[in-house]
Amino acid sequence: ETATSITVSPTTTTTYTVSGTNTLTGCSNITNVTVNVTPTPTVNVSATATTICEGNTTTLTLTGATNYTVTNPSQTTTGTIVLTPTTQTTYTITGEQQGCASTTQTITIDVNALPQVVTTNTTTCAGSPVTLSATGADTYNWQPTGATTNTTSVSPTTNTTYTVTGTNTVTGCTSTLTTADVTVNQLPNITANANPNT
């Protein structure tokens, strides 16, 4: 190149030699100029879980750059970020190091819905057994009875609230707490007297 300026695009640090000549005197000189090239950062993305239950979190760990931008919504981090998506979400990540931007990386987090457990309130007489039932899951956890099936038999003597959660055995997701109120009607007090025959 013989122009006073040139455009270069080195991929690694490169030293260029420049010589100049004074056309009047014929004198020449040589100098070097070095263009330092910072490699384009390569971002690596890992997640504690790529499938979570609704309401749970997953943590992204980002390496390969100094600063990162994560979309959905847009936020910045220097290495880790905690996410709580409510539906399947794809996140886009770019990294920056010494003014150089990385190529874009993506990661998709799948979200499994929680089981919707349904039960009903009921009424019984004091001491009489009543069966509580629930639907919407595969396995259950009743408290305070400890039953793990969809039904549990109870015989409360006073008004009692029972709780149940349900788990989907395929996704491993557990429902939020559902309550079943048992209203207990007290037995009547009966008084009997025996009168002698008159």
C-alpha positions, 0 to 999 in steps of 0.5 A: 500500500502506498497511501497515507492511510490504509484499513486493516482487519487482522484476526490476531495481533499484527505488526505492520512496517511502514516506510516513508520517503521524502521525494525532495531529498530522497531520504527514507525511514522505516517504523513499525506499528502494532495492532493488538487484537483482542479475541472475540469472546466465546460465551458458555452458558450452563443452567442448574436446571433447564426444566423447572416446576412453575414458581421455582428458579434456575441459575444461569452460569456464564463464562467466557467474557467479562460482562453479559447481557441476558434478554427476556427481560434485558438485564446485565450480570458479571457471571450468574443470574437467577431466573423464574420464568412462568412459561417456557422461555428462551433467553438470549445471551451476549458477552463483552470483553475489552470492548469486543462482543461475543456471538449470541448464545441461547438457552431455553428453560421449560416450565411444568405446571403445578398439579391443580388439586381439588378437594371439598369441605364436609360436615360430620357428627362428632366421632363419626368417620368421614372420607376426604378425597382429592383429585388432580394429581398422582400421589398425595400428602394429607396432613395431619393424617399422613395419608398418601392416597387420594382419600383419607378417613378421619373422625374429628371431634371438633371442627378441623382443617386438613391440608393436602398437596399433590404431586405429578409423578411424571414432572415431579411437580407438587401443588400448592397447599389445598385445605379441606374443612370438616365441620363437626356437629356435636351429639345431642345430650340425652337425659333419660329417667326411669319412673317406677310403676305406679 
